[in-house]
């Protein structure tokens, strides 16, 4: 799964630590998602999308 | 309430285990040490088992859903545990065949201890490798 989390986070001027805190997950989780090494659960993906006020499909796109 | 019941059961179970171990300890001077050690081990073991059987299975479904694979660490733990369990089945099978063929007489606690140590080490190594590879 591809995602634009890093770009969105930087646009929102949030550090990985701050984003992790807002979502209640570890910073390592954010790092792994940004690097495409961990696909978040649907619940976490929705919460991520809510943080940036975008639709979930704007944040995540299937790997082709 | 469930946690209190588990703790009480563990206390009772650990106590009984400790008393039995102390009673059957061949060296009378060491009876209380054996009783204490087995009592603590029994207490902790029953607590762990109780949490897995009672709390883990009947926890609030909302909480269980929220906690489901929320973090990459949980993913690593689950995958490492699954793989280590499979390894453990193989190790136990091979060990059983080995002792059946060789007819070696080794104290069972030594064999089980070795198997448990290997399983724990396996789990630790797998968890560490996953974390290094995916972080």
N, CA and C atoms of all chains as a GROMACS GRO file, in nm:
protein
  597
    1UNK      N    1   0.084  -0.120   0.000
    1UNK     CA    2   0.000   0.000   0.000
    1UNK      C    3   0.088   0.125   0.000
    2UNK      N    4   0.063   0.213  -0.097
    2UNK     CA    5   0.135   0.341  -0.099
    2UNK      C    6   0.058   0.442  -0.015
    3UNK      N    7   0.131   0.538   0.038
    3UNK     CA    8   0.060   0.643   0.112
    3UNK      C    9   0.136   0.774   0.103
    4UNK      N   10   0.064   0.880   0.129
    4UNK     CA   11   0.125   1.013   0.124
    4UNK      C   12   0.134   1.073   0.264
    5UNK      N   13   0.153   0.985   0.359
    5UNK     CA   14   0.152   1.029   0.499
    5UNK      C   15   0.264   1.128   0.529
    6UNK      N   16   0.384   1.098   0.480
    6UNK     CA   17   0.497   1.186   0.510
    6UNK      C   18   0.473   1.329   0.457
    7UNK      N   19   0.425   1.335   0.334
    7UNK     CA   20   0.399   1.466   0.274
    7UNK      C   21   0.288   1.539   0.351
    8UNK      N   22   0.183   1.468   0.382
    8UNK     CA   23   0.071   1.529   0.455
    8UNK      C   24   0.117   1.576   0.592
    9UNK      N   25   0.198   1.495   0.656
    9UNK     CA   26   0.245   1.531   0.790
    9UNK      C   27   0.333   1.655   0.785
   10UNK      N   28   0.420   1.660   0.685
   10UNK     CA   29   0.508   1.776   0.674
   10UNK      C   30   0.428   1.902   0.640
   11UNK      N   31   0.329   1.885   0.553
   11UNK     CA   32   0.242   2.000   0.520
   11UNK      C   33   0.171   2.052   0.645
   12UNK      N   34   0.135   1.959   0.731
   12UNK     CA   35   0.064   1.998   0.854
   12UNK      C   36   0.161   2.041   0.964
   13UNK      N   37   0.289   2.042   0.933
   13UNK     CA   38   0.395   2.080   1.028
   13UNK      C   39   0.386   1.999   1.158
   14UNK      N   40   0.368   1.871   1.139
   14UNK     CA   41   0.364   1.780   1.255
   14UNK      C   42   0.488   1.693   1.252
   15UNK      N   43   0.546   1.671   1.367
   15UNK     CA   44   0.657   1.576   1.375
   15UNK      C   45   0.598   1.435   1.386
   16UNK      N   46   0.681   1.337   1.364
   16UNK     CA   47   0.634   1.198   1.378
   16UNK      C   48   0.586   1.174   1.521
   17UNK      N   49   0.659   1.230   1.615
   17UNK     CA   50   0.624   1.215   1.756
   17UNK      C   51   0.487   1.276   1.786
   18UNK      N   52   0.463   1.395   1.733
   18UNK     CA   53   0.335   1.463   1.758
   18UNK      C   54   0.219   1.386   1.696
   19UNK      N   55   0.241   1.338   1.574
   19UNK     CA   56   0.135   1.262   1.508
   19UNK      C   57   0.106   1.133   1.585
   20UNK      N   58   0.214   1.068   1.629
   20UNK     CA   59   0.198   0.944   1.706
   20UNK      C   60   0.119   0.971   1.833
   21UNK      N   61   0.150   1.081   1.898
   21UNK     CA   62   0.080   1.116   2.022
   21UNK      C   63  -0.069   1.140   1.997
   22UNK      N   64  -0.099   1.210   1.888
   22UNK     CA   65  -0.239   1.239   1.858
   22UNK      C   66  -0.319   1.113   1.828
   23UNK      N   67  -0.249   1.015   1.772
   23UNK     CA   68  -0.318   0.892   1.735
   23UNK      C   69  -0.311   0.786   1.845
   24UNK      N   70  -0.227   0.810   1.942
   24UNK     CA   71  -0.212   0.712   2.050
   24UNK      C   72  -0.136   0.589   2.007
   25UNK      N   73  -0.042   0.607   1.915
   25UNK     CA   74   0.042   0.494   1.874
   25UNK      C   75   0.188   0.533   1.895
   26UNK      N   76   0.278   0.439   1.869
   26UNK     CA   77   0.420   0.468   1.888
   26UNK      C   78   0.476   0.544   1.766
   27UNK      N   79   0.586   0.616   1.789
   27UNK     CA   80   0.650   0.686   1.677
   27UNK      C   81   0.699   0.585   1.573
   28UNK      N   82   0.741   0.468   1.623
   28UNK     CA   83   0.789   0.364   1.532
   28UNK      C   84   0.679   0.322   1.435
   29UNK      N   85   0.556   0.323   1.482
   29UNK     CA   86   0.443   0.288   1.396
   29UNK      C   87   0.430   0.389   1.282
   30UNK      N   88   0.444   0.518   1.314
   30UNK     CA   89   0.436   0.622   1.212
   30UNK      C   90   0.551   0.606   1.111
   31UNK      N   91   0.670   0.581   1.164
   31UNK     CA   92   0.786   0.561   1.077
   31UNK      C   93   0.761   0.445   0.980
   32UNK      N   94   0.712   0.334   1.035
   32UNK     CA   95   0.691   0.216   0.952
   32UNK      C   96   0.582   0.239   0.847
   33UNK      N   97   0.479   0.313   0.883
   33UNK     CA   98   0.372   0.343   0.785
   33UNK      C   99   0.428   0.432   0.675
   34UNK      N  100   0.502   0.534   0.714
   34UNK     CA  101   0.558   0.626   0.614
   34UNK      C  102   0.651   0.555   0.517
   35UNK      N  103   0.723   0.459   0.568
   35UNK     CA  104   0.816   0.385   0.481
   35UNK      C  105   0.747   0.274   0.403
   36UNK      N  106   0.618   0.258   0.426
   36UNK     CA  107   0.543   0.156   0.353
   36UNK      C  108   0.571   0.016   0.402
   37UNK      N  109   0.621   0.004   0.525
   37UNK     CA  110   0.654  -0.128   0.578
   37UNK      C  111   0.546  -0.182   0.671
   38UNK      N  112   0.448  -0.102   0.698
   38UNK     CA  113   0.338  -0.146   0.784
   38UNK      C  114   0.208  -0.085   0.734
   39UNK      N  115   0.115  -0.171   0.700
   39UNK     CA  116  -0.018  -0.122   0.661
   39UNK      C  117  -0.103  -0.111   0.786
   40UNK      N  118  -0.152   0.008   0.817
   40UNK     CA  119  -0.229   0.024   0.940
   40UNK      C  120  -0.363  -0.046   0.931
   41UNK      N  121  -0.423  -0.070   1.048
   41UNK     CA  122  -0.558  -0.126   1.050
   41UNK      C  123  -0.653  -0.023   0.990
   42UNK      N  124  -0.771  -0.070   0.953
   42UNK     CA  125  -0.870   0.021   0.893
   42UNK      C  126  -0.905   0.133   0.990
   43UNK      N  127  -0.916   0.096   1.116
   43UNK     CA  128  -0.949   0.195   1.219
   43UNK      C  129  -0.842   0.304   1.227
   44UNK      N  130  -0.716   0.262   1.228
   44UNK     CA  131  -0.606   0.359   1.236
   44UNK      C  132  -0.598   0.441   1.107
   45UNK      N  133  -0.624   0.378   0.994
   45UNK     CA  134  -0.622   0.450   0.867
   45UNK      C  135  -0.728   0.560   0.865
   46UNK      N  136  -0.847   0.529   0.916
   46UNK     CA  137  -0.953   0.630   0.923
   46UNK      C  138  -0.913   0.744   1.016
   47UNK      N  139  -0.850   0.709   1.127
   47UNK     CA  140  -0.810   0.813   1.222
   47UNK      C  141  -0.699   0.900   1.162
   48UNK      N  142  -0.610   0.838   1.086
   48UNK     CA  143  -0.505   0.915   1.018
   48UNK      C  144  -0.568   1.013   0.919
   49UNK      N  145  -0.663   0.962   0.842
   49UNK     CA  146  -0.730   1.048   0.744
   49UNK      C  147  -0.802   1.163   0.814
   50UNK      N  148  -0.860   1.134   0.930
   50UNK     CA  149  -0.932   1.238   1.004
   50UNK      C  150  -0.836   1.347   1.053
   51UNK      N  151  -0.717   1.308   1.091
   51UNK     CA  152  -0.618   1.407   1.139
   51UNK      C  153  -0.588   1.509   1.030
   52UNK      N  154  -0.575   1.462   0.906
   52UNK     CA  155  -0.541   1.552   0.795
   52UNK      C  156  -0.665   1.602   0.720
   53UNK      N  157  -0.781   1.561   0.769
   53UNK     CA  158  -0.908   1.604   0.711
   53UNK      C  159  -0.916   1.570   0.562
   54UNK      N  160  -0.878   1.448   0.531
   54UNK     CA  161  -0.887   1.401   0.392
   54UNK      C  162  -0.962   1.268   0.391
   55UNK      N  163  -0.996   1.222   0.274
   55UNK     CA  164  -1.059   1.091   0.264
   55UNK      C  165  -0.950   0.985   0.273
   56UNK      N  166  -0.989   0.868   0.314
   56UNK     CA  167  -0.890   0.762   0.335
   56UNK      C  168  -0.818   0.727   0.204
   57UNK      N  169  -0.893   0.735   0.092
   57UNK     CA  170  -0.831   0.701  -0.036
   57UNK      C  171  -0.738   0.812  -0.087
   58UNK      N  172  -0.746   0.930  -0.026
   58UNK     CA  173  -0.651   1.036  -0.060
   58UNK      C  174  -0.517   1.012   0.009
   59UNK      N  175  -0.523   0.936   0.115
   59UNK     CA  176  -0.402   0.910   0.194
   59UNK      C  177  -0.336   0.778   0.155
   60UNK      N  178  -0.419   0.681   0.124
   60UNK     CA  179  -0.366   0.547   0.089
   60UNK      C  180  -0.412   0.506  -0.050
   61UNK      N  181  -0.319   0.451  -0.125
   61UNK     CA  182  -0.355   0.398  -0.257
   61UNK      C  183  -0.298   0.258  -0.268
   62UNK      N  184  -0.372   0.167  -0.330
   62UNK     CA  185  -0.324   0.030  -0.339
   62UNK      C  186  -0.197   0.022  -0.424
   63UNK      N  187  -0.106  -0.068  -0.385
   63UNK     CA  188   0.017  -0.088  -0.464
   63UNK      C  189  -0.018  -0.170  -0.587
   64UNK      N  190   0.027  -0.125  -0.703
   64UNK     CA  191  -0.007  -0.195  -0.828
   64UNK      C  192   0.116  -0.272  -0.876
   65UNK      N  193  -1.301  -0.737   3.879
   65UNK     CA  194  -1.347  -0.854   3.955
   65UNK      C  195  -1.278  -0.983   3.904
   66UNK      N  196  -1.272  -0.992   3.771
   66UNK     CA  197  -1.208  -1.111   3.713
   66UNK      C  198  -1.061  -1.118   3.752
   67UNK      N  199  -0.998  -0.999   3.753
   67UNK     CA  200  -0.856  -0.994   3.787
   67UNK      C  201  -0.831  -1.034   3.932
   68UNK      N  202  -0.924  -0.993   4.019
   68UNK     CA  203  -0.911  -1.028   4.160
   68UNK      C  204  -0.926  -1.180   4.176
   69UNK      N  205  -1.021  -1.237   4.103
   69UNK     CA  206  -1.044  -1.382   4.109
   69UNK      C  207  -0.920  -1.457   4.060
   70UNK      N  208  -0.862  -1.406   3.953
   70UNK     CA  209  -0.741  -1.470   3.899
   70UNK      C  210  -0.627  -1.462   4.002
   71UNK      N  211  -0.612  -1.344   4.062
   71UNK     CA  212  -0.505  -1.326   4.160
   71UNK      C  213  -0.526  -1.418   4.280
   72UNK      N  214  -0.653  -1.431   4.325
   72UNK     CA  215  -0.682  -1.519   4.439
   72UNK      C  216  -0.654  -1.665   4.402
   73UNK      N  217  -0.696  -1.703   4.281
   73UNK     CA  218  -0.670  -1.840   4.234
   73UNK      C  219  -0.522  -1.867   4.223
   74UNK      N  220  -0.449  -1.767   4.174
   74UNK     CA  221  -0.304  -1.783   4.158
   74UNK      C  222  -0.236  -1.795   4.293
   75UNK      N  223  -0.285  -1.718   4.388
   75UNK     CA  224  -0.228  -1.723   4.523
   75UNK      C  225  -0.250  -1.861   4.584
   76UNK      N  226  -0.374  -1.911   4.569
   76UNK     CA  227  -0.406  -2.044   4.623
   76UNK      C  228  -0.328  -2.152   4.549
   77UNK      N  229  -0.328  -2.143   4.415
   77UNK     CA  230  -0.258  -2.243   4.335
   77UNK      C  231  -0.109  -2.242   4.362
   78UNK      N  232  -0.052  -2.123   4.369
   78UNK     CA  233   0.091  -2.111   4.398
   78UNK      C  234   0.124  -2.164   4.535
   79UNK      N  235   0.034  -2.139   4.631
   79UNK     CA  236   0.055  -2.188   4.767
   79UNK      C  237   0.055  -2.340   4.773
   80UNK      N  238  -0.045  -2.399   4.707
   80UNK     CA  239  -0.056  -2.546   4.705
   80UNK      C  240   0.066  -2.607   4.637
   81UNK      N  241   0.104  -2.546   4.523
   81UNK     CA  242   0.220  -2.596   4.449
   81UNK      C  243   0.346  -2.588   4.535
   82UNK      N  244   0.362  -2.476   4.604
   82UNK     CA  245   0.479  -2.457   4.690
   82UNK      C  246   0.482  -2.558   4.803
   83UNK      N  247   0.365  -2.579   4.865
   83UNK     CA  248   0.359  -2.676   4.976
   83UNK      C  249   0.390  -2.818   4.928
   84UNK      N  250   0.334  -2.853   4.812
   84UNK     CA  251   0.360  -2.986   4.757
   84UNK      C  252   0.509  -3.004   4.725
   85UNK      N  253   0.566  -2.900   4.661
   85UNK     CA  254   0.708  -2.907   4.625
   85UNK      C  255   0.794  -2.918   4.750
   86UNK      N  256   0.760  -2.841   4.852
   86UNK     CA  257   0.836  -2.847   4.977
   86UNK      C  258   0.822  -2.983   5.045
   87UNK      N  259   0.700  -3.039   5.037
   87UNK     CA  260   0.675  -3.169   5.100
   87UNK      C  261   0.757  -3.279   5.034
   88UNK      N  262   0.769  -3.273   4.902
   88UNK     CA  263   0.839  -3.380   4.830
   88UNK      C  264   0.988  -3.351   4.811
   89UNK      N  265   1.036  -3.238   4.859
   89UNK     CA  266   1.179  -3.206   4.848
   89UNK      C  267   1.260  -3.309   4.930
   90UNK      N  268   1.351  -3.382   4.864
   90UNK     CA  269   1.424  -3.487   4.936
   90UNK      C  270   1.519  -3.432   5.043
   91UNK      N  271   1.576  -3.316   5.020
   91UNK     CA  272   1.667  -3.258   5.120
   91UNK      C  273   1.585  -3.168   5.213
   92UNK      N  274   1.566  -3.212   5.335
   92UNK     CA  275   1.473  -3.143   5.425
   92UNK      C  276   1.512  -2.997   5.449
   93UNK      N  277   1.644  -2.971   5.453
   93UNK     CA  278   1.688  -2.834   5.479
   93UNK      C  279   1.648  -2.736   5.368
   94UNK      N  280   1.629  -2.790   5.250
   94UNK     CA  281   1.596  -2.705   5.136
   94UNK      C  282   1.445  -2.697   5.111
   95UNK      N  283   1.370  -2.760   5.196
   95UNK     CA  284   1.224  -2.770   5.172
   95UNK      C  285   1.160  -2.632   5.158
   96UNK      N  286   1.195  -2.540   5.245
   96UNK     CA  287   1.129  -2.408   5.241
   96UNK      C  288   1.172  -2.329   5.118
   97UNK      N  289   1.301  -2.349   5.075
   97UNK     CA  290   1.349  -2.278   4.955
   97UNK      C  291   1.273  -2.330   4.833
   98UNK      N  292   1.261  -2.462   4.824
   98UNK     CA  293   1.188  -2.523   4.713
   98UNK      C  294   1.042  -2.477   4.714
   99UNK      N  295   0.983  -2.476   4.834
   99UNK     CA  296   0.843  -2.436   4.845
   99UNK      C  297   0.826  -2.291   4.800
  100UNK      N  298   0.917  -2.205   4.842
  100UNK     CA  299   0.908  -2.063   4.806
  100UNK      C  300   0.925  -2.044   4.655
  101UNK      N  301   1.027  -2.110   4.599
  101UNK     CA  302   1.055  -2.094   4.456
  101UNK      C  303   0.939  -2.144   4.372
  102UNK      N  304   0.891  -2.264   4.402
  102UNK     CA  305   0.780  -2.320   4.324
  102UNK      C  306   0.651  -2.242   4.347
  103UNK      N  307   0.636  -2.191   4.469
  103UNK     CA  308   0.518  -2.110   4.499
  103UNK      C  309   0.514  -1.985   4.414
  104UNK      N  310   0.628  -1.916   4.403
  104UNK     CA  311   0.636  -1.793   4.322
  104UNK      C  312   0.615  -1.826   4.174
  105UNK      N  313   0.683  -1.931   4.128
  105UNK     CA  314   0.670  -1.970   3.988
  105UNK      C  315   0.524  -2.007   3.956
  106UNK      N  316   0.463  -2.084   4.047
  106UNK     CA  317   0.324  -2.124   4.029
  106UNK      C  318   0.231  -2.004   4.027
  107UNK      N  319   0.254  -1.911   4.118
  107UNK     CA  320   0.171  -1.790   4.126
  107UNK      C  321   0.178  -1.711   3.995
  108UNK      N  322   0.300  -1.686   3.949
  108UNK     CA  323   0.317  -1.609   3.825
  108UNK      C  324   0.261  -1.683   3.704
  109UNK      N  325   0.283  -1.814   3.702
  109UNK     CA  326   0.233  -1.895   3.590
  109UNK      C  327   0.082  -1.894   3.582
  110UNK      N  328   0.017  -1.907   3.698
  110UNK     CA  329  -0.130  -1.909   3.699
  110UNK      C  330  -0.186  -1.771   3.664
  111UNK      N  331  -0.117  -1.666   3.709
  111UNK     CA  332  -0.159  -1.530   3.672
  111UNK      C  333  -0.156  -1.515   3.519
  112UNK      N  334  -0.044  -1.557   3.459
  112UNK     CA  335  -0.028  -1.545   3.314
  112UNK      C  336  -0.134  -1.627   3.241
  113UNK      N  337  -0.153  -1.752   3.286
  113UNK     CA  338  -0.251  -1.840   3.223
  113UNK      C  339  -0.392  -1.784   3.239
  114UNK      N  340  -0.420  -1.733   3.358
  114UNK     CA  341  -0.552  -1.676   3.385
  114UNK      C  342  -0.582  -1.557   3.296
  115UNK      N  343  -0.482  -1.473   3.277
  115UNK     CA  344  -0.502  -1.355   3.191
  115UNK      C  345  -0.531  -1.397   3.047
  116UNK      N  346  -0.457  -1.498   3.001
  116UNK     CA  347  -0.476  -1.545   2.864
  116UNK      C  348  -0.614  -1.607   2.848
  117UNK      N  349  -0.652  -1.693   2.943
  117UNK     CA  350  -0.778  -1.767   2.930
  117UNK      C  351  -0.901  -1.684   2.965
  118UNK      N  352  -0.892  -1.605   3.071
  118UNK     CA  353  -1.012  -1.534   3.118
  118UNK      C  354  -1.019  -1.391   3.068
  119UNK      N  355  -0.917  -1.314   3.091
  119UNK     CA  356  -0.923  -1.172   3.056
  119UNK      C  357  -0.909  -1.151   2.906
  120UNK      N  358  -0.811  -1.218   2.844
  120UNK     CA  359  -0.785  -1.198   2.702
  120UNK      C  360  -0.900  -1.236   2.614
  121UNK      N  361  -0.974  -1.340   2.651
  121UNK     CA  362  -1.080  -1.388   2.562
  121UNK      C  363  -1.212  -1.316   2.582
  122UNK      N  364  -1.231  -1.262   2.702
  122UNK     CA  365  -1.362  -1.202   2.729
  122UNK      C  366  -1.351  -1.052   2.754
  123UNK      N  367  -1.241  -0.994   2.708
  123UNK     CA  368  -1.224  -0.850   2.728
  123UNK      C  369  -1.330  -0.774   2.650
  124UNK      N  370  -1.348  -0.650   2.689
  124UNK     CA  371  -1.443  -0.562   2.621
  124UNK      C  372  -1.414  -0.564   2.471
  125UNK      N  373  -1.513  -0.606   2.388
  125UNK     CA  374  -1.487  -0.618   2.244
  125UNK      C  375  -1.445  -0.487   2.179
  126UNK      N  376  -1.492  -0.376   2.235
  126UNK     CA  377  -1.455  -0.246   2.179
  126UNK      C  378  -1.305  -0.222   2.196
  127UNK      N  379  -1.259  -0.256   2.317
  127UNK     CA  380  -1.117  -0.239   2.345
  127UNK      C  381  -1.035  -0.332   2.256
  128UNK      N  382  -1.083  -0.456   2.244
  128UNK     CA  383  -1.011  -0.553   2.162
  128UNK      C  384  -1.002  -0.504   2.018
  129UNK      N  385  -1.112  -0.444   1.970
  129UNK     CA  386  -1.111  -0.397   1.832
  129UNK      C  387  -1.013  -0.282   1.813
  130UNK      N  388  -1.014  -0.191   1.910
  130UNK     CA  389  -0.925  -0.076   1.898
  130UNK      C  390  -0.779  -0.118   1.904
  131UNK      N  391  -0.752  -0.217   1.989
  131UNK     CA  392  -0.613  -0.258   2.006
  131UNK      C  393  -0.564  -0.350   1.896
  132UNK      N  394  -0.656  -0.392   1.808
  132UNK     CA  395  -0.619  -0.489   1.706
  132UNK      C  396  -0.521  -0.431   1.605
  133UNK      N  397  -0.397  -0.473   1.615
  133UNK     CA  398  -0.294  -0.435   1.519
  133UNK      C  399  -0.285  -0.283   1.498
  134UNK      N  400  -0.296  -0.210   1.607
  134UNK     CA  401  -0.288  -0.066   1.595
  134UNK      C  402  -0.145  -0.020   1.573
  135UNK      N  403  -0.053  -0.093   1.627
  135UNK     CA  404   0.086  -0.049   1.618
  135UNK      C  405   0.170  -0.154   1.548
  136UNK      N  406   0.280  -0.108   1.496
  136UNK     CA  407   0.370  -0.200   1.426
  136UNK      C  408   0.431  -0.298   1.526
  137UNK      N  409   0.445  -0.255   1.651
  137UNK     CA  410   0.502  -0.345   1.752
  137UNK      C  411   0.409  -0.464   1.776
  138UNK      N  412   0.278  -0.438   1.777
  138UNK     CA  413   0.183  -0.549   1.794
  138UNK      C  414   0.194  -0.646   1.677
  139UNK      N  415   0.212  -0.589   1.559
  139UNK     CA  416   0.227  -0.673   1.441
  139UNK      C  417   0.352  -0.761   1.453
  140UNK      N  418   0.462  -0.700   1.496
  140UNK     CA  419   0.586  -0.777   1.514
  140UNK      C  420   0.566  -0.887   1.617
  141UNK      N  421   0.501  -0.852   1.729
  141UNK     CA  422   0.481  -0.951   1.836
  141UNK      C  423   0.398  -1.068   1.786
  142UNK      N  424   0.289  -1.036   1.714
  142UNK     CA  425   0.201  -1.143   1.666
  142UNK      C  426   0.273  -1.233   1.567
  143UNK      N  427   0.345  -1.171   1.473
  143UNK     CA  428   0.412  -1.252   1.372
  143UNK      C  429   0.525  -1.335   1.432
  144UNK      N  430   0.600  -1.274   1.525
  144UNK     CA  431   0.709  -1.347   1.589
  144UNK      C  432   0.654  -1.463   1.672
  145UNK      N  433   0.542  -1.439   1.741
  145UNK     CA  434   0.481  -1.545   1.824
  145UNK      C  435   0.432  -1.660   1.738
  146UNK      N  436   0.367  -1.625   1.627
  146UNK     CA  437   0.316  -1.730   1.538
  146UNK      C  438   0.430  -1.816   1.485
  147UNK      N  439   0.535  -1.750   1.440
  147UNK     CA  440   0.647  -1.824   1.384
  147UNK      C  441   0.717  -1.906   1.492
  148UNK      N  442   0.731  -1.847   1.611
  148UNK     CA  443   0.799  -1.919   1.721
  148UNK      C  444   0.716  -2.040   1.764
  149UNK      N  445   0.583  -2.027   1.760
  149UNK     CA  446   0.499  -2.141   1.797
  149UNK      C  447   0.519  -2.256   1.698
  150UNK      N  448   0.524  -2.221   1.570
  150UNK     CA  449   0.547  -2.325   1.468
  150UNK      C  450   0.682  -2.391   1.492
  151UNK      N  451   0.784  -2.308   1.520
  151UNK     CA  452   0.917  -2.362   1.548
  151UNK      C  453   0.913  -2.455   1.668
  152UNK      N  454   0.835  -2.414   1.769
  152UNK     CA  455   0.826  -2.493   1.892
  152UNK      C  456   0.766  -2.630   1.865
  153UNK      N  457   0.664  -2.633   1.782
  153UNK     CA  458   0.602  -2.762   1.747
  153UNK      C  459   0.705  -2.852   1.680
  154UNK      N  460   0.784  -2.794   1.590
  154UNK     CA  461   0.887  -2.871   1.519
  154UNK      C  462   0.993  -2.919   1.619
  155UNK      N  463   1.036  -2.829   1.706
  155UNK     CA  464   1.141  -2.864   1.803
  155UNK      C  465   1.095  -2.976   1.895
  156UNK      N  466   0.971  -2.963   1.945
  156UNK     CA  467   0.918  -3.066   2.036
  156UNK      C  468   0.907  -3.200   1.962
  157UNK      N  469   0.862  -3.194   1.837
  157UNK     CA  470   0.847  -3.318   1.760
  157UNK      C  471   0.982  -3.384   1.738
  158UNK      N  472   1.079  -3.306   1.697
  158UNK     CA  473   1.213  -3.361   1.671
  158UNK      C  474   1.274  -3.414   1.801
  159UNK      N  475   1.254  -3.340   1.909
  159UNK     CA  476   1.308  -3.384   2.039
  159UNK      C  477   1.244  -3.516   2.082
  160UNK      N  478   1.112  -3.527   2.063
  160UNK     CA  479   1.041  -3.649   2.101
  160UNK      C  480   1.093  -3.769   2.020
  161UNK      N  481   1.111  -3.747   1.890
  161UNK     CA  482   1.162  -3.855   1.804
  161UNK      C  483   1.304  -3.894   1.847
  162UNK      N  484   1.385  -3.790   1.873
  162UNK     CA  485   1.525  -3.814   1.912
  162UNK      C  486   1.532  -3.901   2.039
  163UNK      N  487   1.452  -3.865   2.140
  163UNK     CA  488   1.459  -3.941   2.265
  163UNK      C  489   1.393  -4.078   2.252
  164UNK      N  490   1.298  -4.088   2.162
  164UNK     CA  491   1.235  -4.219   2.140
  164UNK      C  492   1.334  -4.316   2.076
  165UNK      N  493   1.413  -4.263   1.984
  165UNK     CA  494   1.508  -4.348   1.912
  165UNK      C  495   1.628  -4.382   1.999
  166UNK      N  496   1.684  -4.282   2.062
  166UNK     CA  497   1.808  -4.304   2.138
  166UNK      C  498   1.784  -4.368   2.275
  167UNK      N  499   1.659  -4.361   2.322
  167UNK     CA  500   1.625  -4.417   2.455
  167UNK      C  501   1.708  -4.353   2.566
  168UNK      N  502   1.752  -4.233   2.542
  168UNK     CA  503   1.828  -4.161   2.644
  168UNK      C  504   1.737  -4.129   2.762
  169UNK      N  505   1.789  -4.142   2.879
  169UNK     CA  506   1.709  -4.108   2.996
  169UNK      C  507   1.762  -3.979   3.056
  170UNK      N  508   1.692  -3.874   3.025
  170UNK     CA  509   1.728  -3.741   3.072
  170UNK      C  510   1.614  -3.688   3.158
  171UNK      N  511   1.644  -3.620   3.269
  171UNK     CA  512   1.535  -3.567   3.351
  171UNK      C  513   1.441  -3.480   3.267
  172UNK      N  514   1.312  -3.505   3.284
  172UNK     CA  515   1.212  -3.435   3.202
  172UNK      C  516   1.218  -3.284   3.222
  173UNK      N  517   1.250  -3.240   3.346
  173UNK     CA  518   1.254  -3.095   3.370
  173UNK      C  519   1.368  -3.030   3.293
  174UNK      N  520   1.474  -3.108   3.270
  174UNK     CA  521   1.587  -3.056   3.192
  174UNK      C  522   1.547  -3.037   3.046
  175UNK      N  523   1.477  -3.138   2.993
  175UNK     CA  524   1.433  -3.132   2.853
  175UNK      C  525   1.333  -3.018   2.833
  176UNK      N  526   1.234  -3.011   2.923
  176UNK     CA  527   1.132  -2.906   2.909
  176UNK      C  528   1.194  -2.767   2.927
  177UNK      N  529   1.288  -2.757   3.020
  177UNK     CA  530   1.356  -2.629   3.041
  177UNK      C  531   1.433  -2.587   2.917
  178UNK      N  532   1.502  -2.684   2.856
  178UNK     CA  533   1.580  -2.654   2.735
  178UNK      C  534   1.487  -2.612   2.621
  179UNK      N  535   1.375  -2.684   2.607
  179UNK     CA  536   1.280  -2.650   2.501
  179UNK      C  537   1.221  -2.511   2.524
  180UNK      N  538   1.187  -2.481   2.649
  180UNK     CA  539   1.133  -2.348   2.681
  180UNK      C  540   1.235  -2.239   2.653
  181UNK      N  541   1.360  -2.266   2.689
  181UNK     CA  542   1.467  -2.166   2.667
  181UNK      C  543   1.487  -2.140   2.518
  182UNK      N  544   1.487  -2.250   2.441
  182UNK     CA  545   1.504  -2.235   2.295
  182UNK      C  546   1.386  -2.158   2.236
  183UNK      N  547   1.265  -2.189   2.284
  183UNK     CA  548   1.146  -2.121   2.232
  183UNK      C  549   1.150  -1.971   2.263
  184UNK      N  550   1.190  -1.938   2.384
  184UNK     CA  551   1.199  -1.795   2.422
  184UNK      C  552   1.305  -1.723   2.341
  185UNK      N  553   1.420  -1.791   2.324
  185UNK     CA  554   1.527  -1.730   2.245
  185UNK      C  555   1.481  -1.711   2.101
  186UNK      N  556   1.412  -1.811   2.049
  186UNK     CA  557   1.360  -1.805   1.913
  186UNK      C  558   1.265  -1.686   1.896
  187UNK      N  559   1.176  -1.670   1.993
  187UNK     CA  560   1.081  -1.559   1.991
  187UNK      C  561   1.154  -1.425   1.994
  188UNK      N  562   1.253  -1.416   2.081
  188UNK     CA  563   1.330  -1.291   2.093
  188UNK      C  564   1.405  -1.257   1.966
  189UNK      N  565   1.469  -1.358   1.907
  189UNK     CA  566   1.546  -1.335   1.784
  189UNK      C  567   1.454  -1.295   1.670
  190UNK      N  568   1.342  -1.366   1.659
  190UNK     CA  569   1.247  -1.334   1.550
  190UNK      C  570   1.191  -1.193   1.565
  191UNK      N  571   1.156  -1.156   1.688
  191UNK     CA  572   1.102  -1.023   1.714
  191UNK      C  573   1.206  -0.916   1.680
  192UNK      N  574   1.331  -0.941   1.720
  192UNK     CA  575   1.438  -0.844   1.693
  192UNK      C  576   1.465  -0.832   1.543
  193UNK      N  577   1.468  -0.946   1.474
  193UNK     CA  578   1.494  -0.942   1.329
  193UNK      C  579   1.382  -0.867   1.256
  194UNK      N  580   1.258  -0.893   1.295
  194UNK     CA  581   1.145  -0.822   1.232
  194UNK      C  582   1.156  -0.673   1.254
  195UNK      N  583   1.188  -0.635   1.379
  195UNK     CA  584   1.198  -0.493   1.412
  195UNK      C  585   1.311  -0.426   1.332
  196UNK      N  586   1.422  -0.495   1.318
  196UNK     CA  587   1.534  -0.436   1.243
  196UNK      C  588   1.504  -0.425   1.096
  197UNK      N  589   1.437  -0.527   1.043
  197UNK     CA  590   1.409  -0.529   0.901
  197UNK      C  591   1.302  -0.427   0.862
  198UNK      N  592   1.209  -0.402   0.952
  198UNK     CA  593   1.094  -0.321   0.914
  198UNK      C  594   1.087  -0.186   0.984
  199UNK      N  595   1.198  -0.142   1.041
  199UNK     CA  596   1.193  -0.011   1.105
  199UNK      C  597   1.294   0.084   1.039
   0.00000   0.00000   0.00000
